[in-house]
Amino acid sequence: MIIYVDIDNTIFKTEGTDYTKSKPILERIDAINNLYEQGNEIVYWTARGTPTKNYKEKEALTKKQLEDWGVKYTSLK
């Protein structure tokens, strides 16, 4: 199964658009990681940075946060 998951205020608590201050929601991350481990495809879907010119910076920050907080996923869009 392919499961699409939004990031902000779903697995990260985020106020406004200051993504550097986002905090992980660990219970939700654990639940979705469990779905990944069961063989599901997890696609994280976000509008972070669009349509700004610094999209690549926000993408790099998001990937680092996913890695730092142990988020398992198939792709980020």
C-alpha positions in Angstrom: 0.0 0.0 0.0 1.2 3.5 -0.7 0.5 5.9 2.2 0.9 9.7 1.7 1.6 11.7 4.9 1.8 15.4 5.4 4.7 16.6 7.5 3.9 19.8 9.4 1.5 19.3 12.3 1.2 15.6 11.4 4.7 14.2 12.4 6.4 17.6 13.2 4.8 20.2 15.4 5.3 23.4 13.5 4.2 27.0 14.3 3.8 29.1 11.2 6.6 28.6 8.6 9.7 28.7 10.8 10.6 25.1 10.1 13.9 25.3 12.0 11.8 25.3 15.2 9.8 22.2 14.3 9.7 19.5 16.9 9.0 15.8 16.3 5.8 14.2 17.3 7.4 10.9 18.3 4.3 8.8 18.8 3.2 9.5 15.3 6.6 8.9 13.8 6.7 5.6 15.6 3.3 4.6 14.2 4.2 5.5 10.6 7.6 3.9 10.9 5.7 0.7 11.9 3.6 0.9 8.7 6.9 1.3 6.8 8.4 -1.8 8.5 5.2 -3.7 7.6 6.1 -3.2 3.9 4.1 -0.1 3.1 5.4 2.7 0.9 5.5 5.9 2.9 5.5 9.1 0.9 6.0 12.3 2.8 4.2 15.2 1.1 4.9 18.8 1.9 4.5 22.3 0.6 7.5 23.5 2.6 9.3 26.2 0.7 7.0 26.3 -2.3 6.8 28.5 -4.3 9.8 30.3 -2.8 13.2 30.6 -4.4 14.9 28.9 -1.4 13.0 25.6 -1.9 16.3 23.6 -2.0 17.3 24.9 1.4 14.0 23.9 3.0 14.2 20.5 1.3 17.7 20.0 2.8 16.4 21.0 6.2 13.5 18.7 5.9 15.6 15.7 4.9 18.0 16.4 7.8 15.1 16.6 10.3 13.7 13.3 8.9 17.1 11.7 9.3 17.8 13.2 12.8 14.4 12.0 14.1 14.6 8.5 12.7 11.8 8.9 10.2 11.6 6.0 7.8 10.2 6.7 4.3 10.2 5.8 0.7 10.2 9.3 -0.8 9.7 13.0 -0.1 7.7 15.1 -2.4 
